[in-house]
Amino acid sequence: MKIHEAAENYLECILVLGKEKGNVRSIDVAHHMGVTKPTVSFTMKQFRENGYVEMDEDGFLTLTPMAQEIAERVYERHVVLEELLCAIGVDEENAKADACRIEHDLSDITFQKIKEYMREIKEDK
């Protein structure tokens, strides 16, 4: 399933915040992404309607299994790409920003080759 880059960023954000905080609310997503609460509320409404997130009575967001899979795929790409960029000498701030842009457009084949390359580098150390 292919979804837009912005949606992938929201799902990845919910995943990351969930790992950090446990429970995630729309306001947490807004702060983390630097967007307004109404923007996140609108997006979360669409996500609920399309089966990507669930919201409990306390306003906590949970990724559905389908959304969890997407978020984990995007997050894995981000982590591996950031590691690669840092390994070739890119500073951490630029590596994070560039990995966030690249993670969405890279083909599966290219990403697999990057993962294999990074695994080899780690094994050689």
C-alpha positions in Angstrom: 0.0 0.0 0.0 1.4 3.4 -1.0 0.5 6.5 1.0 1.7 10.0 0.8 4.9 11.3 2.4 3.1 13.5 4.8 0.9 10.6 6.0 4.1 8.5 6.4 5.6 11.2 8.5 2.6 11.4 10.8 2.6 7.6 11.3 6.3 7.5 11.9 5.9 10.4 14.4 3.2 8.5 16.4 5.4 5.4 16.4 8.5 7.3 17.6 6.5 9.2 20.3 4.9 5.9 21.4 8.4 4.4 21.9 9.5 7.5 23.9 6.4 8.3 25.9 4.2 5.3 25.8 0.9 7.2 25.3 0.6 9.7 22.4 -2.0 12.4 22.0 -2.6 14.7 19.1 -1.0 17.6 20.9 2.2 15.6 21.2 2.2 15.0 17.5 1.6 18.7 16.8 4.6 19.7 19.0 6.9 17.1 17.6 6.1 17.9 14.0 5.8 21.7 14.4 2.3 21.9 13.1 -1.0 23.2 14.7 -3.3 21.1 16.8 -6.2 21.7 14.3 -4.0 20.3 11.5 -3.2 17.2 13.5 -6.9 16.8 14.6 -8.0 17.0 10.9 -5.4 14.5 9.9 -6.2 12.1 12.8 -9.9 12.2 11.8 -9.0 11.2 8.3 -6.7 8.5 9.7 -9.4 7.1 11.9 -11.9 7.1 9.0 -9.4 5.2 6.8 -8.3 2.7 9.5 -4.8 4.0 10.3 -5.3 5.1 13.9 -7.6 4.5 16.8 -8.3 7.0 19.5 -9.5 6.0 23.0 -11.8 8.0 25.3 -8.8 9.8 26.8 -7.6 11.0 23.4 -4.6 8.6 23.2 -3.7 7.5 19.7 -2.9 3.9 18.7 -1.7 2.8 15.3 -3.7 0.0 13.7 -1.7 -3.0 12.5 -1.7 -1.7 8.9 -0.4 1.7 10.1 2.1 0.1 12.4 3.6 -1.8 9.5 3.9 1.4 7.4 5.4 3.4 10.3 8.0 0.7 11.1 9.1 0.5 7.5 9.5 4.2 7.3 11.3 4.4 10.7 13.7 1.6 9.7 14.6 3.4 6.5 15.2 6.6 8.5 17.4 4.9 11.0 19.5 3.1 8.4 19.8 6.1 6.2 20.8 8.4 9.1 23.5 5.8 10.1 24.8 5.7 6.5 25.0 9.5 6.2 26.7 9.8 9.5 29.2 7.0 8.5 30.2 9.0 5.4 30.8 12.2 7.5 27.5 14.1 7.4 26.8 15.8 10.7 24.0 14.4 12.8 21.6 17.3 12.2 21.9 17.2 8.4 21.8 13.4 8.4 18.5 13.4 10.3 16.9 15.9 8.0 18.2 14.3 4.8 17.2 10.8 6.0 13.7 12.1 6.6 13.5 13.3 3.0 15.2 10.3 1.4 13.3 7.6 3.3 10.1 8.1 1.3 11.5 8.0 -2.2 14.0 5.2 -2.1 13.1 2.0 -4.0 12.9 -1.2 -1.9 15.8 -2.7 -3.9 18.1 0.3 -3.2 17.2 0.3 0.4 17.9 -3.4 0.7 21.4 -2.9 -0.8 22.0 0.0 1.7 21.0 -2.2 4.6 23.3 -5.0 3.4 26.1 -2.6 3.0 25.6 -1.1 6.5 25.4 -4.6 8.0 28.8 -5.5 6.3 30.4 -2.4 7.6 29.3 -3.2 11.2 30.5 -6.8 10.8 33.9 -5.6 9.6 34.4 -3.4 12.7 
